[in-house]
């Protein structure tokens, strides 16, 4: 069974791959992480922030 990478390893991987995070994305991640969200709940909250709402 595989384990999640974790923040540290994910950050190193992103740096090697040249992936950067926008300031909006970083702020959103910090906001939801500070609220105690982790894993699937954190991903769902972040995804909901960046999806377009119908009718707007």
N, C-alpha and C positions, 0 to 999 in steps of 0.2 A: 504494500500500500504506500502511495506517495504522500508526502506532507506538503503543505503550502510553502512557498518560498520565504515568505516573511518580508517585512519592509526593507530591511538592510540589504538582503540579497537582490530583491527586486530593484532597488535603487542602483546597485552596482551593475546589474544587467542592463538597465535603461541607459546608464552612462556609457557602457561599452557599445551599445547599439545606437547611440546618438539620439535617443528619445528624450524630448523635453516636455515639461508640463507647463501649461499656461498659468498665469497668475490666478485666473478665475478658477481653474481646476484645483490648484493648490489650496486656495482659500476654501473651496467647497469641501475638499478632503479633510482639511483641518477642522472645519466647523462640525462635520458629522463625526469625526474621530473623537473630538472633544466631548461630544454628547454620549460617547461610549459605544457607538455602533461598531460592529466588527463583522467580517465575513460577508455573507449573503445580504444581510441587512444594510451594511455599508454600501455594497455595490448597487443595491436596489435604490437606495436614497440618492446616490450620485447619478445613476442613470436617469432617474426621474427629474433631476435638475436640468439635464441637458437635452431631454426629448422635447420635441415640439408638441404643443397642445393643439388639438383640432379646434378650429374656429377662431384662431388668433392670427 
